[in-house]
Amino acid sequence: MRLICIAFMALSLAGCGGLGSISMGDLFSSGDAPEPGQQQPAPDVAAIQNPGDPKVAVLLPLGIRGGASDVARSLKEAGEMALVESGSPGITLVTKDTLGTPEGARAAAEAALNEGAELIIGPLFAGSVQAIAPIAQSRGVPVMAFSTSSSAAGNGVFLNSFLPEQDVANIVRFAVQSGQNRFAALIPETAYGGLVERSLRQELTGRGGQLVVVQRYQRTPQGAARAAGLIAASMKDSTVGADTLLIAEGGDMLRALGNSLTAAGVNPQITKILGTSLWDDPATATIDIAVGGWYPGVAPELTNAFNARFRQSYGREPKRIASLAYDSVSLAIALGRQNAQSPRGQKFPVNALTNTQGFQGSNGLFRFLNSGLNQRGLAILEVTKTGPRVAAPAPSTFSGGF
């Protein structure tokens, strides 16, 4: 099967570019509200939809309190932007509010399916995804969800999200190819940390590297300081010989770990420092231990391009994961066009979603696996004092080291 390019709503062969932004680090951060008079007119979605088009449901926690509602709104608007940019999408979006609860998600899914939805995009939270999965599966309707919890994948649920496993796969692939072989790791005592450690062990085993020391820590200043001191002492042991240190942390905790590592004598000029997409934060450039380090992400110019187009449509910055909704709706449009002559209920087949060649979207190369998880080809970014620079471009095809 050919690779489908969905960036800018184009359906074509491999080789076209993508625009987007990613981050797991500030999923629920609050953004600055636009100044009065800055808000642009919202795109007229209703004007380009045909009642006869196949329905695609978008399930989001629009009515939840707190920062998650801003994320949901940004996802909704990015999906609508994809619809408008397509010109003639050939699908109708049906948006439902999950209220951020499993019960709300079930009600939203049932309502959308009763209205004839043939594909579901969302929900955002793992519990909500797991709540709707049996309902969608019983109707034969696939789901493209935004959860980062791999436990939510499978049985017709495909995760269009930035998975910790893919962060690790991309950074380890590049580091080993660059000659780094003996890894140490600082990993938080969280579910996220557990995923990172399992993925790190698996990737290094498959690529011929070694995980020589791991230090887990409680996410407190005291816990970070203790873990940093212990791993620094281990790395000084000549029998360990680690040449690389992965720090699966971002923000203030990364800064606390970095200060303790520096005080303990860890030198980033000698030990290569690696991060995950939690490093996708302007503050990372101000953390000495991270400068010169590598992490997986999207090239800054691509992030900026997506943000500019969203800003032009809505008069404000998108939330970091908004581009996932853009890509999900774009893919729905591409598949709907490709299968326009197919009977109802067969326009979004699973074998098309799991195209092994994958898709080029606004976040670059990605594909869904039969397990419901995804693989992404990410760029490798190097931290500099003035911001990230591309150390290695994202791959354009799934081949070779994947």
Secondary structure, DSSP 8 states (H G I E B T S, - for coil): ---EE-GGG----TT--------STTTT-------TT--------GGG--TTS-EEEEEE-TT-SSHHHHHHHHHHHHHHHHHHHHSS---EEEEEE-TTSHHHHHHHHHHHHHTTEEEEE--SSHHHHHHHHHHHHHHT--EEE----GGG-BTTEEE-S--HHHHHHHHHHHHHHTT--EEEEEEESSHHHHHHHHHHHHHHHHHT-EEEEEEEE-SSHHHHHHHHHHHHHHHHSTTT---EEEE---HHHHHHHHHHHHHTT--TTTSEEEE-GGG-SGGGGG-GGGTT-EEEE--HHHHHHHHHHHHHHHSS---TTHHHHHHHHHHHHHHHHHTTTS-TT-SS-HHHHT-TT-EEETTEEEEE-TTS-EEEE-EEEEEETTEEEEEE---SSS-TT-
